[in-house]
Amino acid sequence: MKLVTVKVDDQPEIGVLDEPGQRILRLAREMPDLPKSMLELISLGEGALNRIRSGLASTEEGNWVSFDQATILAPIPRPARNILCVGKNYSEHAEEFHQSSFDSTGTSSIPEFPIIFTKAITSVVGPGDSVRASDDETNSVDYEAELAVVIGKGGYRIAPEDVWNHVYGYTIVNDVTSRILQRRHNQWFLGKGMDTFCPMGPVIVTADEIGDIGELEVTMHVNGELRQSAKVVDLLFDVPTLICEISKRITLVSGDIIATGTPSGVGVGFNPPKYLKPGDMTVVEISGIGVLENPIA
């Protein structure tokens, strides 16, 4: 199932995108006793999803709205906690970043353990929303296409054999970054957590819809030019490893989002760097999930 948060008649609500991607089932109308927010729905787990699945065959026509009549928001417009992110998690990107002079993580290009940082919840914007590169006076705004994992059932010290029972689904994140601020502060939070620097969406695809996540292809186009392309199988630390490592130290909770890292081809990897500027357009696509487009302002 592809779950969305949309605005219809100026009110945010959650829905299900049909397979052609042309209509959205308004769950507040079809099943009014279900939660009204994505975070609340996720907290109900598989039981609520099964109920929605069983009801899709007999929905009321009037409870659907055309895709063009709704504004698609980030699937979780205001996460409960900061977005968890992973740095240098594709080998070629780790190398290009290490060679760029912006890497403050150590002397080795390939990390021995996952590099974890966070992005502020106020950085989240939805499909079609503007990324305010003009807020960064250093003019060093970069893009990073990423697969993001949405946690369903929370847990502490999650065992490797139990990892997939904690995955609710997947979405797309663009980990927008000010490279100079990232380097200036010797940590990544301010350079990556600025307002509008976390485009997300357009949907959460539930885990049952995805077969082998390693076969998902992540691409980024900037102004129509292909910049990034890789399969998720190329991650240095795969999804089970990330969930296990993070949950060893902190309790994961329902609705947590883990952005798994970006492939090579980011702007800072070019000579000279190809930073984003007002008027540009970024397009992230992940096979099986969808397309996330955002203009740069």
Beta strands, then each sheet from edge to edge (+ up, - down):
strand 1: 2-8
strand 2: 11-17
strand 3: 23-26
strand 4: 64-66
strand 5: 71-72
strand 6: 83-87
strand 7: 115-119
strand 8: 124-125
strand 9: 141-142
strand 10: 145-151
strand 11: 167-174
strand 12: 177-178
strand 13: 198-199
strand 14: 204-206
strand 15: 217-222
strand 16: 225-231
strand 17: 257-259
strand 18: 281-286
strand 19: 290-295
sheet 1: 4+ 3- 2+ 1- 5+
sheet 2: 4+ 3- 2+ 1- 14+ 11- 10+ 17- 6- 7+
sheet 3: 8+ 13+
sheet 4: 9+ 12-
sheet 5: 16+ 15- 18+ 19-
end
